[in-house]
């Protein structure tokens, strides 16, 4: 699970990750954690992709 400052940041990360083909799940509805995403990473390449996208989002925030 990855937590964000607010739901807006969750949406930005969700959209950016999904656009790159990295599947994540919003956990607000299921678990009531509206500022988090569930991320299951398989390959090292996918893990590095997630890190790169999240770093880019931090720089633009």
RADAJO-V647752 format. One record per pair of residues at least 4 apart in sequence whose ideal C-beta (glycine too) atoms are under 7 Angstrom apart, sorted by the first residue. I is the first residue (numbers start at 1). J is the second residue. D is the distance in whole Angstrom. If there is no record, write none. Layout:
((I | J | D) (I | J | D))
This chain:
((1 | 27 | 7) (1 | 36 | 5) (1 | 38 | 6) (2 | 36 | 6) (2 | 37 | 5) (2 | 39 | 6) (3 | 35 | 6) (3 | 36 | 5) (4 | 9 | 4) (4 | 10 | 5) (4 | 13 | 6) (4 | 35 | 5) (4 | 36 | 7) (5 | 9 | 5) (5 | 35 | 7) (6 | 35 | 6) (7 | 11 | 6) (7 | 34 | 5) (7 | 35 | 6) (8 | 12 | 7) (9 | 13 | 6) (10 | 14 | 6) (10 | 26 | 7) (10 | 35 | 6) (10 | 36 | 7) (10 | 37 | 6) (11 | 15 | 6) (12 | 16 | 6) (12 | 57 | 6) (13 | 17 | 6) (13 | 37 | 6) (13 | 54 | 7) (13 | 57 | 6) (14 | 18 | 6) (14 | 24 | 6) (14 | 26 | 6) (14 | 37 | 6) (15 | 19 | 6) (16 | 20 | 7) (16 | 53 | 5) (16 | 57 | 6) (17 | 22 | 4) (17 | 24 | 5) (17 | 50 | 7) (17 | 53 | 6) (18 | 22 | 7) (18 | 23 | 7) (18 | 24 | 7) (20 | 49 | 6) (20 | 53 | 6) (22 | 46 | 6) (22 | 49 | 6) (22 | 50 | 6) (24 | 37 | 5) (24 | 38 | 7) (24 | 39 | 5) (25 | 37 | 7) (25 | 38 | 4) (26 | 37 | 6) (27 | 31 | 5) (27 | 33 | 5) (27 | 36 | 5) (27 | 37 | 7) (27 | 38 | 5) (28 | 32 | 7) (28 | 33 | 6) (28 | 34 | 4) (39 | 50 | 6) (41 | 46 | 5) (41 | 47 | 4) (41 | 50 | 6) (42 | 46 | 5) (44 | 48 | 6) (45 | 49 | 6) (46 | 50 | 7) (47 | 51 | 7) (48 | 52 | 6) (49 | 53 | 6) (50 | 54 | 6) (51 | 55 | 6) (52 | 56 | 6) (53 | 57 | 7) (54 | 58 | 7) (55 | 59 | 7) (56 | 60 | 7) (57 | 61 | 6))
